[in-house]
Amino acid sequence: MDPSAPIARKVAVLEGELSRLGRVVVAFSGGADSAFLAAVAHRTLGASAHAVTAVSPSLAGDEEADCRSLAMEWGMRWTPVVTNEMERAAYRINDSDRCFHCKAELMDVVAPIAAVDGATVVLGVNIDDLGEHRPGQKAAADAGAEFPLVVAGFTKADVRSASFDMGLRTWDKPAMACLASRIPYGTEVSVSLLSQVDRAESALRRLGLRQVRVRHYDHTARLEVPVDEFAALLSRRDDVVRAVREQGYRYVTLDLEGFRSGNLNP
């Protein structure tokens, strides 16, 4: 669909696409995109929409609880499932195709659930995602997943605007990518590293930093926050340094380019 079309028209197309599919299993991470897709699917299909959250060390600690909370708020059918991407050597090696192996694991776990439901797996990919390095999209598509937001022409901004119109509290939720995205390619992913990053970011969020990334470089934590939050961070410099060092980092640095989603991608 034309990305310049009115949002109300895109919502109607999305509802039509979900109705065409009939029964769906939504890969529900709790982020703005997957939450919007899950909410519209629930509104359109009722119990024929099933939200499934993949739980693993790469999911930030607070996110499973938030997914559970959202499902309860919306009265949505929801199931948490354990994924084991850490058992895949190709994932742990952490080359530029890491996300492919992660999504392949997700589909291996979610596809049987969809088969029992007689449903199609759908992901909250939007058209802005298509231009980024996202090998996970190929893994999902190869396994039969569909991307209804792309069919309906939704951009990231459209998702947030439509979510606001629907009264979804996720409309302005900061992006929360897989924790492995904080670890530079070539550095082996481990549960201990993912936990260290998760603890550091959680500590910073408790200090009031909503959109924050802790990029892991051995003993150094490179912090990314939006440029307009630099002043707030620096005003609490001692607290920030202490919070990050308590998680095992020796050096705490601030990236002067600010927050950039996916900036470790090639």
ROVEXLUM-243859 format. One record per residue (C-alpha): x negated, y, z; residue in three letters; residue number from 1. Coordinates in nm, 3 decimals, decimal comma. Last residue first. Layout:
REM residues N
{xx = X yy = Y zz = Z rest = ALA nr = NUM} $
...
This chain:
REM residues 266
{xx = -2,743 yy = -0,337 zz = 0,894 rest = PRO nr = 266} $
{xx = -2,511 yy = -0,327 zz = 1,196 rest = ASN nr = 265} $
{xx = -2,648 yy = -0,187 zz = 1,520 rest = LEU nr = 264} $
{xx = -2,434 yy = 0,125 zz = 1,479 rest = ASN nr = 263} $
{xx = -2,113 yy = -0,076 zz = 1,509 rest = GLY nr = 262} $
{xx = -1,916 yy = 0,203 zz = 1,674 rest = SER nr = 261} $
{xx = -2,115 yy = 0,522 zz = 1,702 rest = ARG nr = 260} $
{xx = -2,128 yy = 0,701 zz = 2,039 rest = PHE nr = 259} $
{xx = -2,369 yy = 0,993 zz = 2,063 rest = GLY nr = 258} $
{xx = -2,656 yy = 1,093 zz = 1,835 rest = GLU nr = 257} $
{xx = -2,856 yy = 1,197 zz = 2,142 rest = LEU nr = 256} $
{xx = -2,874 yy = 0,836 zz = 2,265 rest = ASP nr = 255} $
{xx = -2,916 yy = 0,862 zz = 2,643 rest = LEU nr = 254} $
{xx = -3,184 yy = 0,652 zz = 2,814 rest = THR nr = 253} $
{xx = -3,195 yy = 0,442 zz = 3,131 rest = VAL nr = 252} $
{xx = -3,517 yy = 0,252 zz = 3,206 rest = TYR nr = 251} $
{xx = -3,566 yy = -0,034 zz = 3,452 rest = ARG nr = 250} $
{xx = -3,244 yy = -0,223 zz = 3,388 rest = TYR nr = 249} $
{xx = -3,130 yy = -0,489 zz = 3,635 rest = GLY nr = 248} $
{xx = -2,761 yy = -0,412 zz = 3,697 rest = GLN nr = 247} $
{xx = -2,844 yy = -0,176 zz = 3,983 rest = GLU nr = 246} $
{xx = -3,047 yy = 0,024 zz = 3,732 rest = ARG nr = 245} $
{xx = -2,729 yy = 0,108 zz = 3,542 rest = VAL nr = 244} $
{xx = -2,534 yy = 0,240 zz = 3,841 rest = ALA nr = 243} $
{xx = -2,837 yy = 0,426 zz = 3,981 rest = ARG nr = 242} $
{xx = -2,907 yy = 0,603 zz = 3,654 rest = VAL nr = 241} $
{xx = -2,543 yy = 0,704 zz = 3,616 rest = VAL nr = 240} $
{xx = -2,515 yy = 0,824 zz = 3,976 rest = ASP nr = 239} $
{xx = -2,831 yy = 1,033 zz = 3,942 rest = ASP nr = 238} $
{xx = -2,716 yy = 1,181 zz = 3,610 rest = ARG nr = 237} $
{xx = -2,371 yy = 1,279 zz = 3,734 rest = ARG nr = 236} $
{xx = -2,365 yy = 1,622 zz = 3,566 rest = SER nr = 235} $
{xx = -2,554 yy = 1,457 zz = 3,282 rest = LEU nr = 234} $
{xx = -2,262 yy = 1,227 zz = 3,205 rest = LEU nr = 233} $
{xx = -2,001 yy = 1,504 zz = 3,215 rest = ALA nr = 232} $
{xx = -2,219 yy = 1,726 zz = 2,996 rest = ALA nr = 231} $
{xx = -2,277 yy = 1,450 zz = 2,743 rest = PHE nr = 230} $
{xx = -1,903 yy = 1,379 zz = 2,713 rest = GLU nr = 229} $
{xx = -1,852 yy = 1,597 zz = 2,403 rest = ASP nr = 228} $
{xx = -2,123 yy = 1,396 zz = 2,227 rest = VAL nr = 227} $
{xx = -1,923 yy = 1,075 zz = 2,267 rest = PRO nr = 226} $
{xx = -2,108 yy = 0,822 zz = 2,485 rest = VAL nr = 225} $
{xx = -2,395 yy = 0,589 zz = 2,394 rest = GLU nr = 224} $
{xx = -2,636 yy = 0,467 zz = 2,658 rest = LEU nr = 223} $
{xx = -2,962 yy = 0,295 zz = 2,567 rest = ARG nr = 222} $
{xx = -3,045 yy = 0,052 zz = 2,849 rest = ALA nr = 221} $
{xx = -3,412 yy = -0,043 zz = 2,866 rest = THR nr = 220} $
{xx = -3,565 yy = -0,349 zz = 3,036 rest = HIS nr = 219} $
{xx = -3,504 yy = -0,575 zz = 2,734 rest = ASP nr = 218} $
{xx = -3,332 yy = -0,348 zz = 2,480 rest = TYR nr = 217} $
{xx = -2,957 yy = -0,368 zz = 2,552 rest = HIS nr = 216} $
{xx = -2,718 yy = -0,110 zz = 2,412 rest = ARG nr = 215} $
{xx = -2,483 yy = 0,008 zz = 2,688 rest = VAL nr = 214} $
{xx = -2,178 yy = 0,154 zz = 2,514 rest = ARG nr = 213} $
{xx = -1,936 yy = 0,406 zz = 2,659 rest = VAL nr = 212} $
{xx = -1,591 yy = 0,546 zz = 2,585 rest = GLN nr = 211} $
{xx = -1,411 yy = 0,603 zz = 2,915 rest = ARG nr = 210} $
{xx = -1,689 yy = 0,748 zz = 3,131 rest = LEU nr = 209} $
{xx = -1,522 yy = 0,816 zz = 3,468 rest = GLY nr = 208} $
{xx = -1,781 yy = 0,681 zz = 3,711 rest = LEU nr = 207} $
{xx = -1,588 yy = 0,353 zz = 3,724 rest = ARG nr = 206} $
{xx = -1,640 yy = 0,337 zz = 3,349 rest = ARG nr = 205} $
{xx = -2,014 yy = 0,352 zz = 3,411 rest = LEU nr = 204} $
{xx = -2,003 yy = 0,057 zz = 3,651 rest = ALA nr = 203} $
{xx = -1,796 yy = -0,144 zz = 3,402 rest = SER nr = 202} $
{xx = -2,052 yy = -0,068 zz = 3,131 rest = GLU nr = 201} $
{xx = -2,340 yy = -0,190 zz = 3,348 rest = ALA nr = 200} $
{xx = -2,155 yy = -0,504 zz = 3,459 rest = ARG nr = 199} $
{xx = -2,062 yy = -0,595 zz = 3,100 rest = ASP nr = 198} $
{xx = -2,418 yy = -0,540 zz = 2,977 rest = VAL nr = 197} $
{xx = -2,560 yy = -0,764 zz = 3,248 rest = GLN nr = 196} $
{xx = -2,293 yy = -1,028 zz = 3,189 rest = SER nr = 195} $
{xx = -2,367 yy = -1,040 zz = 2,817 rest = LEU nr = 194} $
{xx = -2,738 yy = -1,073 zz = 2,892 rest = LEU nr = 193} $
{xx = -2,681 yy = -1,355 zz = 3,143 rest = SER nr = 192} $
{xx = -2,448 yy = -1,542 zz = 2,908 rest = VAL nr = 191} $
{xx = -2,713 yy = -1,541 zz = 2,640 rest = SER nr = 190} $
{xx = -2,750 yy = -1,386 zz = 2,296 rest = VAL nr = 189} $
{xx = -3,093 yy = -1,419 zz = 2,137 rest = GLU nr = 188} $
{xx = -3,245 yy = -1,087 zz = 2,029 rest = THR nr = 187} $
{xx = -3,277 yy = -1,089 zz = 1,650 rest = GLY nr = 186} $
{xx = -2,986 yy = -0,853 zz = 1,594 rest = TYR nr = 185} $
{xx = -2,971 yy = -0,593 zz = 1,867 rest = PRO nr = 184} $
{xx = -2,751 yy = -0,672 zz = 2,170 rest = ILE nr = 183} $
{xx = -2,459 yy = -0,437 zz = 2,235 rest = ARG nr = 182} $
{xx = -2,246 yy = -0,610 zz = 1,967 rest = SER nr = 181} $
{xx = -2,264 yy = -0,922 zz = 2,186 rest = ALA nr = 180} $
{xx = -2,015 yy = -0,753 zz = 2,419 rest = LEU nr = 179} $
{xx = -1,741 yy = -0,788 zz = 2,157 rest = CYS nr = 178} $
{xx = -1,594 yy = -0,448 zz = 2,075 rest = ALA nr = 177} $
{xx = -1,398 yy = -0,222 zz = 2,308 rest = MET nr = 176} $
{xx = -1,274 yy = 0,086 zz = 2,125 rest = ALA nr = 175} $
{xx = -1,134 yy = 0,337 zz = 2,373 rest = PRO nr = 174} $
{xx = -0,759 yy = 0,310 zz = 2,441 rest = LYS nr = 173} $
{xx = -0,579 yy = 0,609 zz = 2,294 rest = ASP nr = 172} $
{xx = -0,267 yy = 0,434 zz = 2,163 rest = TRP nr = 171} $
{xx = -0,304 yy = 0,147 zz = 2,410 rest = THR nr = 170} $
{xx = -0,034 yy = 0,293 zz = 2,635 rest = ARG nr = 169} $
{xx = 0,223 yy = 0,204 zz = 2,369 rest = LEU nr = 168} $
{xx = 0,503 yy = 0,461 zz = 2,351 rest = GLY nr = 167} $
{xx = 0,609 yy = 0,359 zz = 2,001 rest = MET nr = 166} $
{xx = 0,518 yy = 0,702 zz = 1,859 rest = ASP nr = 165} $
{xx = 0,179 yy = 0,677 zz = 2,031 rest = PHE nr = 164} $
{xx = 0,120 yy = 0,337 zz = 1,874 rest = SER nr = 163} $
{xx = 0,212 yy = 0,480 zz = 1,533 rest = ALA nr = 162} $
{xx = -0,048 yy = 0,756 zz = 1,576 rest = SER nr = 161} $
{xx = -0,314 yy = 0,518 zz = 1,706 rest = ARG nr = 160} $
{xx = -0,260 yy = 0,271 zz = 1,423 rest = VAL nr = 159} $
{xx = -0,250 yy = 0,549 zz = 1,165 rest = ASP nr = 158} $
{xx = -0,586 yy = 0,684 zz = 1,289 rest = ALA nr = 157} $
{xx = -0,746 yy = 0,342 zz = 1,245 rest = LYS nr = 156} $
{xx = -0,604 yy = 0,325 zz = 0,892 rest = THR nr = 155} $
{xx = -0,291 yy = 0,125 zz = 0,806 rest = PHE nr = 154} $
{xx = -0,215 yy = 0,041 zz = 0,444 rest = GLY nr = 153} $
{xx = 0,068 yy = -0,209 zz = 0,502 rest = ALA nr = 152} $
{xx = -0,128 yy = -0,499 zz = 0,349 rest = VAL nr = 151} $
{xx = -0,429 yy = -0,396 zz = 0,559 rest = VAL nr = 150} $
{xx = -0,221 yy = -0,397 zz = 0,876 rest = LEU nr = 149} $
{xx = -0,090 yy = -0,743 zz = 0,783 rest = PRO nr = 148} $
{xx = -0,436 yy = -0,906 zz = 0,781 rest = PHE nr = 147} $
{xx = -0,399 yy = -1,280 zz = 0,720 rest = GLU nr = 146} $
{xx = -0,580 yy = -1,581 zz = 0,861 rest = ALA nr = 145} $
{xx = -0,630 yy = -1,889 zz = 0,644 rest = GLY nr = 144} $
{xx = -0,967 yy = -2,025 zz = 0,760 rest = ALA nr = 143} $
{xx = -1,155 yy = -1,845 zz = 0,482 rest = ASP nr = 142} $
{xx = -0,978 yy = -1,526 zz = 0,587 rest = ALA nr = 141} $
{xx = -1,103 yy = -1,560 zz = 0,945 rest = ALA nr = 140} $
{xx = -1,461 yy = -1,636 zz = 0,842 rest = ALA nr = 139} $
{xx = -1,454 yy = -1,353 zz = 0,590 rest = LYS nr = 138} $
{xx = -1,330 yy = -1,106 zz = 0,850 rest = GLN nr = 137} $
{xx = -1,603 yy = -1,218 zz = 1,087 rest = GLY nr = 136} $
{xx = -1,861 yy = -1,101 zz = 0,836 rest = PRO nr = 135} $
{xx = -1,766 yy = -0,741 zz = 0,929 rest = ARG nr = 134} $
{xx = -2,025 yy = -0,496 zz = 0,798 rest = HIS nr = 133} $
{xx = -1,795 yy = -0,199 zz = 0,748 rest = GLU nr = 132} $
{xx = -1,588 yy = -0,090 zz = 0,447 rest = GLY nr = 131} $
{xx = -1,298 yy = -0,322 zz = 0,524 rest = LEU nr = 130} $
{xx = -1,264 yy = -0,198 zz = 0,881 rest = ASP nr = 129} $
{xx = -1,110 yy = 0,130 zz = 0,765 rest = ASP nr = 128} $
{xx = -0,833 yy = -0,072 zz = 0,598 rest = ILE nr = 127} $
{xx = -0,715 yy = -0,222 zz = 0,926 rest = ASN nr = 126} $
{xx = -0,792 yy = -0,561 zz = 1,080 rest = VAL nr = 125} $
{xx = -0,555 yy = -0,654 zz = 1,363 rest = GLY nr = 124} $
{xx = -0,564 yy = -1,028 zz = 1,292 rest = LEU nr = 123} $
{xx = -0,288 yy = -1,269 zz = 1,193 rest = VAL nr = 122} $
{xx = -0,278 yy = -1,648 zz = 1,234 rest = VAL nr = 121} $
{xx = 0,016 yy = -1,797 zz = 1,045 rest = THR nr = 120} $
{xx = 0,275 yy = -2,006 zz = 1,228 rest = ALA nr = 119} $
{xx = 0,424 yy = -2,355 zz = 1,234 rest = GLY nr = 118} $
{xx = 0,404 yy = -2,319 zz = 1,613 rest = ASP nr = 117} $
{xx = 0,200 yy = -2,640 zz = 1,650 rest = VAL nr = 116} $
{xx = -0,014 yy = -2,533 zz = 1,354 rest = ALA nr = 115} $
{xx = -0,064 yy = -2,188 zz = 1,506 rest = ALA nr = 114} $
{xx = -0,198 yy = -2,346 zz = 1,822 rest = ILE nr = 113} $
{xx = -0,426 yy = -2,567 zz = 1,611 rest = PRO nr = 112} $
{xx = -0,551 yy = -2,254 zz = 1,427 rest = ALA nr = 111} $
{xx = -0,638 yy = -2,070 zz = 1,749 rest = VAL nr = 110} $
{xx = -0,937 yy = -2,276 zz = 1,862 rest = VAL nr = 109} $
{xx = -1,110 yy = -2,337 zz = 1,528 rest = ASP nr = 108} $
{xx = -1,009 yy = -1,984 zz = 1,424 rest = MET nr = 107} $
{xx = -1,186 yy = -1,831 zz = 1,722 rest = LEU nr = 106} $
{xx = -1,495 yy = -2,045 zz = 1,660 rest = GLU nr = 105} $
{xx = -1,510 yy = -1,926 zz = 1,298 rest = ALA nr = 104} $
{xx = -1,459 yy = -1,572 zz = 1,426 rest = LYS nr = 103} $
{xx = -1,769 yy = -1,600 zz = 1,646 rest = CYS nr = 102} $
{xx = -1,972 yy = -1,769 zz = 1,372 rest = HIS nr = 101} $
{xx = -1,895 yy = -1,493 zz = 1,125 rest = PHE nr = 100} $
{xx = -1,963 yy = -1,229 zz = 1,390 rest = CYS nr = 99} $
{xx = -2,323 yy = -1,349 zz = 1,422 rest = ARG nr = 98} $
{xx = -2,387 yy = -1,303 zz = 1,049 rest = ASP nr = 97} $
{xx = -2,648 yy = -1,028 zz = 1,099 rest = SER nr = 96} $
{xx = -2,860 yy = -1,262 zz = 1,311 rest = ASP nr = 95} $
{xx = -2,782 yy = -1,339 zz = 1,673 rest = ASN nr = 94} $
{xx = -2,956 yy = -1,673 zz = 1,731 rest = ILE nr = 93} $
{xx = -2,679 yy = -1,739 zz = 1,984 rest = ARG nr = 92} $
{xx = -2,413 yy = -1,751 zz = 1,714 rest = TYR nr = 91} $
{xx = -2,600 yy = -1,997 zz = 1,490 rest = ALA nr = 90} $
{xx = -2,674 yy = -2,210 zz = 1,796 rest = ALA nr = 89} $
{xx = -2,302 yy = -2,251 zz = 1,859 rest = ARG nr = 88} $
{xx = -2,231 yy = -2,335 zz = 2,224 rest = GLU nr = 87} $
{xx = -2,198 yy = -1,965 zz = 2,303 rest = MET nr = 86} $
{xx = -1,907 yy = -1,952 zz = 2,056 rest = GLU nr = 85} $
{xx = -1,706 yy = -2,160 zz = 2,301 rest = ASN nr = 84} $
{xx = -1,357 yy = -2,013 zz = 2,301 rest = THR nr = 83} $
{xx = -1,123 yy = -2,044 zz = 2,597 rest = VAL nr = 82} $
{xx = -0,757 yy = -1,967 zz = 2,536 rest = VAL nr = 81} $
{xx = -0,528 yy = -1,709 zz = 2,697 rest = PRO nr = 80} $
{xx = -0,161 yy = -1,743 zz = 2,598 rest = THR nr = 79} $
{xx = 0,104 yy = -1,476 zz = 2,548 rest = TRP nr = 78} $
{xx = 0,473 yy = -1,456 zz = 2,460 rest = ARG nr = 77} $
{xx = 0,559 yy = -1,090 zz = 2,494 rest = MET nr = 76} $
{xx = 0,778 yy = -0,932 zz = 2,758 rest = GLY nr = 75} $
{xx = 0,621 yy = -0,597 zz = 2,673 rest = TRP nr = 74} $
{xx = 0,492 yy = -0,517 zz = 3,021 rest = GLU nr = 73} $
{xx = 0,399 yy = -0,882 zz = 3,085 rest = MET nr = 72} $
{xx = 0,202 yy = -0,906 zz = 2,762 rest = ALA nr = 71} $
{xx = 0,029 yy = -0,577 zz = 2,839 rest = LEU nr = 70} $
{xx = -0,073 yy = -0,698 zz = 3,185 rest = SER nr = 69} $
{xx = -0,212 yy = -1,026 zz = 3,053 rest = ARG nr = 68} $
{xx = -0,409 yy = -0,839 zz = 2,789 rest = CYS nr = 67} $
{xx = -0,538 yy = -0,600 zz = 3,057 rest = ASP nr = 66} $
{xx = -0,650 yy = -0,890 zz = 3,276 rest = ALA nr = 65} $
{xx = -0,833 yy = -1,050 zz = 2,984 rest = GLU nr = 64} $
{xx = -0,997 yy = -0,715 zz = 2,906 rest = GLU nr = 63} $
{xx = -1,149 yy = -0,630 zz = 3,242 rest = ASP nr = 62} $
{xx = -1,442 yy = -0,871 zz = 3,214 rest = GLY nr = 61} $
{xx = -1,550 yy = -0,768 zz = 2,866 rest = ALA nr = 60} $
{xx = -1,510 yy = -1,059 zz = 2,626 rest = LEU nr = 59} $
{xx = -1,842 yy = -1,205 zz = 2,507 rest = SER nr = 58} $
{xx = -1,853 yy = -1,446 zz = 2,804 rest = PRO nr = 57} $
{xx = -1,540 yy = -1,615 zz = 2,666 rest = SER nr = 56} $
{xx = -1,163 yy = -1,571 zz = 2,661 rest = VAL nr = 55} $
{xx = -0,983 yy = -1,559 zz = 2,326 rest = ALA nr = 54} $
{xx = -0,642 yy = -1,396 zz = 2,370 rest = THR nr = 53} $
{xx = -0,336 yy = -1,540 zz = 2,195 rest = VAL nr = 52} $
{xx = -0,019 yy = -1,344 zz = 2,118 rest = ALA nr = 51} $
{xx = 0,274 yy = -1,554 zz = 1,992 rest = HIS nr = 50} $
{xx = 0,536 yy = -1,398 zz = 1,766 rest = ALA nr = 49} $
{xx = 0,828 yy = -1,631 zz = 1,695 rest = SER nr = 48} $
{xx = 0,953 yy = -1,541 zz = 2,045 rest = ALA nr = 47} $
{xx = 1,065 yy = -1,200 zz = 1,915 rest = GLY nr = 46} $
{xx = 0,997 yy = -1,159 zz = 1,544 rest = LEU nr = 45} $
{xx = 1,014 yy = -0,786 zz = 1,476 rest = THR nr = 44} $
{xx = 0,957 yy = -0,635 zz = 1,821 rest = ARG nr = 43} $
{xx = 0,703 yy = -0,904 zz = 1,908 rest = HIS nr = 42} $
{xx = 0,523 yy = -0,855 zz = 1,576 rest = ALA nr = 41} $
{xx = 0,526 yy = -0,477 zz = 1,627 rest = VAL nr = 40} $
{xx = 0,376 yy = -0,516 zz = 1,975 rest = ALA nr = 39} $
{xx = 0,119 yy = -0,771 zz = 1,861 rest = ALA nr = 38} $
{xx = 0,006 yy = -0,553 zz = 1,570 rest = LEU nr = 37} $
{xx = -0,022 yy = -0,250 zz = 1,797 rest = PHE nr = 36} $
{xx = -0,216 yy = -0,448 zz = 2,057 rest = ALA nr = 35} $
{xx = -0,447 yy = -0,592 zz = 1,790 rest = SER nr = 34} $
{xx = -0,534 yy = -0,244 zz = 1,663 rest = ASP nr = 33} $
{xx = -0,558 yy = -0,056 zz = 1,995 rest = ALA nr = 32} $
{xx = -0,767 yy = -0,320 zz = 2,169 rest = GLY nr = 31} $
{xx = -0,609 yy = -0,591 zz = 2,383 rest = GLY nr = 30} $
{xx = -0,801 yy = -0,872 zz = 2,215 rest = SER nr = 29} $
{xx = -0,490 yy = -1,033 zz = 2,068 rest = PHE nr = 28} $
{xx = -0,538 yy = -1,273 zz = 1,778 rest = ALA nr = 27} $
{xx = -0,169 yy = -1,273 zz = 1,682 rest = VAL nr = 26} $
{xx = -0,004 yy = -1,610 zz = 1,615 rest = VAL nr = 25} $
{xx = 0,274 yy = -1,559 zz = 1,365 rest = VAL nr = 24} $
{xx = 0,612 yy = -1,703 zz = 1,266 rest = ARG nr = 23} $
{xx = 0,823 yy = -1,565 zz = 0,984 rest = GLY nr = 22} $
{xx = 0,544 yy = -1,468 zz = 0,745 rest = LEU nr = 21} $
{xx = 0,791 yy = -1,267 zz = 0,538 rest = ARG nr = 20} $
{xx = 0,923 yy = -1,101 zz = 0,854 rest = SER nr = 19} $
{xx = 0,568 yy = -0,999 zz = 0,942 rest = LEU nr = 18} $
{xx = 0,524 yy = -0,847 zz = 0,596 rest = GLU nr = 17} $
{xx = 0,857 yy = -0,664 zz = 0,621 rest = GLY nr = 16} $
{xx = 0,766 yy = -0,524 zz = 0,962 rest = GLU nr = 15} $
{xx = 0,435 yy = -0,404 zz = 0,821 rest = LEU nr = 14} $
{xx = 0,611 yy = -0,244 zz = 0,523 rest = VAL nr = 13} $
{xx = 0,848 yy = -0,062 zz = 0,758 rest = ALA nr = 12} $
{xx = 0,556 yy = 0,054 zz = 0,972 rest = VAL nr = 11} $
{xx = 0,380 yy = 0,180 zz = 0,661 rest = LYS nr = 10} $
{xx = 0,689 yy = 0,380 zz = 0,561 rest = ARG nr = 9} $
{xx = 0,704 yy = 0,538 zz = 0,905 rest = ALA nr = 8} $
{xx = 0,335 yy = 0,622 zz = 0,871 rest = ILE nr = 7} $
{xx = 0,393 yy = 0,825 zz = 0,557 rest = PRO nr = 6} $
{xx = 0,198 yy = 0,698 zz = 0,251 rest = ALA nr = 5} $
{xx = -0,160 yy = 0,821 zz = 0,207 rest = SER nr = 4} $
{xx = -0,306 yy = 0,470 zz = 0,249 rest = PRO nr = 3} $
{xx = -0,111 yy = 0,358 zz = -0,063 rest = ASP nr = 2} $
{xx = 0,000 yy = 0,000 zz = 0,000 rest = MET nr = 1} $
